[in-house]
Amino acid sequence: MSAVIHLQALGLTEYESKAYTALLALGRAAPARIARQAQIPRPKIYETLERLEARGLATRVQQSPLEYAPLSAREYMDRARRSFSERLDALDRSLARLTPDPAPEAVYPLHGEAAIVSLAENLVENARRTLHLAGDDLGQLEHLEQATPRGVQVVRATVENLPPIAAAGQRPFLVARDGEAAIVAHFGGEREPHGVHTHNPVIVKLVEGYVALAAQRA
């Protein structure tokens, strides 16, 4: 993705994003030159530069003739990062008031490869102490292990030396995080990929033990 698209994701308009990246390339320039570089209609460039100035991304370095120069995006990105974090915290509080946390013994069904893989990636990225991974897709396991936060102990295994936990033609896939959450899923066969997600401590410990035993027998 280009810098213009990333800047728009942070809240800048398309013209502001184009003008700012043009300023970075030019270093210092008159509005007309910035408009040409950014491919912005000339009547729009003045208000665009004023908005960039208000955001702390540009400054007037000369009045006559008028010239602008870019300022570092670091402060703006830090503000955007803090603002995004504050919004996430507010959303978390709002959702907590609307719905209680799921019961720890609950088991939730998963349908489709995208849903299973997405939730597995979330579990991996949120791991703090331990991560147990098992399956027969080595590429998938390696991808998840590489995404594991530093300092997390990873136990990874294939399951061919253990009693099967999937029907004939299906491939098992297991993830367990920190003794707190787990996924048991099946890929392949005639059915679409499916599985379950749970925080049930008994099931999580069973998954961790199964993966640890598979790793020992590898």
HELIX and SHEET records of a PDB file:
HELIX    1   1 ALA A    3  ALA A    9  1                                   7    
HELIX    2   2 GLU A   14  LEU A   26  1                                  13    
HELIX    3   3 PRO A   31  ALA A   38  1                                   8    
HELIX    4   4 ARG A   42  ALA A   54  1                                  13    
HELIX    5   5 ARG A   74  LEU A   98  1                                  25    
HELIX    6   6 GLU A  113  GLU A  125  1                                  13    
HELIX    7   7 LEU A  138  GLN A  146  1                                   9    
HELIX    8   8 PRO A  201  ARG A  217  1                                  17    
SHEET    1   A 2 ALA A  58  GLN A  63  0                                        
SHEET    2   A 2 LEU A  66  PRO A  70 -1                                        
SHEET    1   B 6 VAL A 107  HIS A 111  0                                        
SHEET    2   B 6 HIS A 194  THR A 198 -1                                        
SHEET    3   B 6 ALA A 181  GLY A 188 -1                                        
SHEET    4   B 6 GLN A 170  ARG A 177 -1                                        
SHEET    5   B 6 THR A 130  GLY A 135 -1                                        
SHEET    6   B 6 GLN A 153  ALA A 157  1                                        
END                                                                             
